Amino acid sequence: MELNSIEGGAGRIEQSDEAMVTIAEHLNNYANGSIDALYALGVAYSTGSHGCSVDMIEAHKWFNIAASKGHEEAAWCRADVSDEMTAREIAEAQRRAREWLLDGSRKVA
């Protein structure tokens, strides 16, 4: 998974094979109707669990998407991770969430 630094320049966040499986499973579960799967992605990125590297921008993104779909606990977690982020990081997370949601609506249409 590639991450472009919002400070300029480029960086990489390497995800383990275990993380890639976890991400794919959660996205598949979401495709089958589980909003909890989006919340679980936020948890994995915020805690570094299931082989995922800690990435607060990705955690905020997934909590934000889950919250936008009505997951109340995700909204609380989004607020918690926001406390550890800069305004630029939050803006990047919001941009990624919008982009992901737009891509999903294009695939459905």
N, C-alpha and C positions, 0 to 999 in steps of 0.2 A: 504494500500500500504506500503510495507516494504522498507526501505532504509538502506543499509549498509554504515556506515560511512567510508569515505575514509581516515580518520585519525586513523583508527583502532577502534575496538569496534563496537557496533551496536546501531542504533537509529531508531526511528519510526516516520514517518510522517503520521498522521491520516488524512484521507480525509472524508469529510462529505458525507452523502447520496446524497445531491445535487451535489457535485463534481463528485461522481461516475456516476450519470446520465449524467452530462455534458460531462465527458470523453467518456462514451459509445456512446452518440449522435454524438460527433465529429468523433470518430473512424468509426461509421456507415456511416456518411456523406463522410468521406474519401473513404471508401469501395465503395461508390456509385459515386466516381469520383471527389470529392471536395478537392483540395489541400489547399484551404482556411481553411478547417477544421483543418489541421495540424498547420497552423499559429494561428488559434483561440485557440488551446491547449497551444501553447507557451504564448499567451497573458494571458490566464486564470492562468497559473502557475506563470507568472512574476508579475502579478498584484494582485493575490489572489481573482480573481473574480469568480462568479458562484459557490461559496462554496469551491473552491480549496484553499488549503494552498499554500502560496508562497514557491516556490522551484525553485531556479535559475538553478539548474542542469537540472531538467526536462524541464524548460522553454527553456534553450539553446538546449537541445536535440530536442524538437519539432520544434523550429525555424530552427535548422540545417537540419532536415529532410525535412521541407517545402522548405527551400532554395535549397536543393539538387534536388528538383523536379521542380525548376524554379520559386519559389515565391520570387520576388525581395524584397518586404518589409520585409519578414522573414529574409533575409540576413542582412538587416540593424538592425533589432531588435536583432539578434544573436550577432552582434558586440556591441550593446548597453549593453546587459546583460553581455557580456564578461568583460566589464570594471569593473563590480562589483564582479567578480569571481577570485579565485586563479587559478594558472596553474593546480593544481591537480583537482579542481572542473571542469575546462574545459575539461581536459583529461577524467574524469569520464563521463561527458555529451557526449563527442564524442564516448566513448566506448558504452554507452547505445544506442546512435543513430545507430551505426554500428550493434549492436546486434538486434535492432528492425528491421532494414532493412533486415538483413540476415534471421530473422524469417519469415518475410513477403515473401521473395523470395522462401523460402522453402515451404510455404503453397501454393503458386501459382504453383510450379513445380509438 
